[in-house]
Amino acid sequence: MDLISRQAAIKSLRESEAYDEDIPNRAEGVRDAIIDIMSLPTIFAQPEIIRCKDCKHYINHDKRCKVWNHGVPEYGYCYEGMRKDDDNH
């Protein structure tokens, strides 16, 4: 299953050449598509999973986690995961 952002889809439609106010039928079709998109059900999508080997809490030389203070599999993951190169955390 491929997931898309509802907001991105609507923005794309509004910015497309199909959304031309000078051509009423075309603009109305785009508005109808936007209404259809807004009425679709949504799901909660998990954010990207950070694997232990890519986490800033992972101690590579002894394969331990600084947060959990025990050994972890390099392809494991948890909710505390933060990407090594992510300066926002």
RAVEN-V769557 format. One record per backbone hydrogen bond with DSSP energy under -1.0 kcal/mol. CO is the residue of the C=O (numbers start at 0). NH is the residue of the N-H. If there is no record, write none. Layout:
co->CO nh->NH
co->CO nh->NH
This chain:
co->4 nh->8
co->5 nh->9
co->6 nh->10
co->7 nh->11
co->8 nh->12
co->9 nh->13
co->10 nh->14
co->15 nh->18
co->17 nh->19
co->19 nh->22
co->22 nh->26
co->23 nh->27
co->24 nh->28
co->25 nh->29
co->26 nh->30
co->27 nh->31
co->28 nh->32
co->29 nh->33
co->30 nh->34
co->31 nh->35
co->32 nh->36
co->33 nh->37
co->34 nh->38
co->36 nh->39
co->50 nh->53
co->51 nh->54
co->53 nh->83
co->54 nh->57
co->56 nh->65
co->58 nh->63
co->62 nh->71
co->63 nh->58
co->64 nh->68
co->69 nh->64
co->72 nh->75
co->73 nh->52
co->75 nh->51
co->77 nh->80
co->81 nh->55
co->82 nh->85
